[in-house]
Amino acid sequence: MIILFFGRYSNNEILAGPLKVANRIFNNLSEKNSYAFIEYFFDGRKYGYFKKLFGKEILEYNGKIIFRLGLFRIFFYLFKFRPQLIHIITYERFAAIAFIYRWFTKVKIIYNVHNIVRYENENVFNVKGFEKIKDNICETIFVKYSDVLFSLSEKNVLFAEQYYSFNNKNIRVLSNGIDKVFYAAGVDRKANDNNSLSLIFIGDIERKDKGFKFLKDILEKINIKINLYIISKKTDYELLLNNKSIHSQFLNLMSPEKLSFFLKDKDIFISTGNNDSFNISSVEAMAAGAIPILTKETGSSRFIKQGVNGFVFDYGDTDAFVNAINLLNDNRNILNNMMKECPKIFDLLSWENISDLYESNYKNILGDK
């Protein structure tokens, strides 16, 4: 198969979800077939118009070749590489050129719907003016005219339908994956016989959709000793609670190796978001043995067997979250049994398995079953 990825690639191991997907999928599959990865000269403060139109850089990260090209260079490269399939694996506006190229060829196009850019621009990042218009146009093209959409959950599909109309027959639901270092941390986990619980929250506390306010409402109702660890971009925040049984600590984002080591003695991972397409951190924490307590609005909640390897409740149901935490605190056998169950998620969601699912879908889309 001759497949070309469009998106953004980063050699930094502290990655947001979409970038981690692009990194892991390309790294795992590029050795098997004729795959190439194109990104753009994104930084307008660093690159001028000439670079953005005609520039070319060949980057090498751990043996992986990434082409950073200007728009005209991309167009010429497409005719030279002649891909059978173009996969827009992260949302980037420059990828609209793939649809112009399709006028001249029969290339198939896939778009990964990690999130709805229109929603985030309006409700999270407050993007306005011409930038917002450009994003609206490009996302509409990607969603409406791609041959296949990859979504992270059925919930993400339903959310996308609030903004766009598309053929559900063209949607494939795929999952995000887990690095092996998290599973290695989970299998070495020891039972918790302490008289307190440790609770992890990972996410941008300034984003309303991540549910940090809801988390605080939960914490105010807890009457047991909790060591709370908040991993976020913002670490100079002071968590003001009336509940004095909560000891909180803010930590910087970590690489997978550091995060997996950190998680190996933590008890609970909590996701309180009201709109989360997947949440890679939740399944990484599971693989490391931390018990997930998630909102139904978290896409990865479909992998939770209630009371077996975690808990899932409605966003805003404060009492349900509190009762689950109390249950785990009062019943250490349940706590430790669930911790043993959680790492099994890795057998399903290792990046190797997820990459194989991507490859299987490529073959199916190209008619090579």
HELIX and SHEET records of a PDB file:
HELIX    1   1 GLY A   17  LEU A   29  1                                  13    
HELIX    2   2 TYR A   49  PHE A   54  1                                   6    
HELIX    3   3 LEU A   71  PHE A   81  1                                  11    
HELIX    4   4 ARG A   93  ALA A   96  5                                   4    
HELIX    5   5 ILE A   97  ARG A  102  1                                   6    
HELIX    6   6 VAL A  117  ASN A  123  1                                   7    
HELIX    7   7 GLY A  129  TYR A  145  1                                  17    
HELIX    8   8 GLU A  154  ALA A  160  1                                   7    
HELIX    9   9 ASN A  168  ASN A  170  5                                   3    
HELIX   10  10 LYS A  180  VAL A  187  1                                   8    
HELIX   11  11 LYS A  208  LYS A  210  5                                   3    
HELIX   12  12 PHE A  212  LYS A  221  1                                  10    
HELIX   13  13 PRO A  256  LEU A  263  1                                   8    
HELIX   14  14 ILE A  280  ALA A  287  1                                   8    
HELIX   15  15 GLY A  299  PHE A  303  5                                   5    
HELIX   16  16 THR A  318  ASP A  330  1                                  13    
HELIX   17  17 ARG A  332  GLU A  341  1                                  10    
HELIX   18  18 CYS A  342  LYS A  344  5                                   3    
HELIX   19  19 ILE A  345  LEU A  349  1                                   5    
HELIX   20  20 TRP A  351  ILE A  365  1                                  15    
SHEET    1   A 8 LYS A  56  TYR A  61  0                                        
SHEET    2   A 8 LYS A  64  LEU A  69 -1                                        
SHEET    3   A 8 SER A  34  GLU A  39  1                                        
SHEET    4   A 8 ILE A   2  PHE A   6  1                                        
SHEET    5   A 8 LEU A  85  ILE A  88  1                                        
SHEET    6   A 8 LYS A 108  VAL A 113  1                                        
SHEET    7   A 8 VAL A 148  SER A 151  1                                        
SHEET    8   A 8 ILE A 171  VAL A 173  1                                        
SHEET    1   B 6 ILE A 246  LEU A 251  0                                        
SHEET    2   B 6 ILE A 226  ILE A 231  1                                        
SHEET    3   B 6 LEU A 197  ILE A 202  1                                        
SHEET    4   B 6 ILE A 268  SER A 271  1                                        
SHEET    5   B 6 ILE A 291  THR A 295  1                                        
SHEET    6   B 6 PHE A 311  PHE A 313  1                                        
END                                                                             
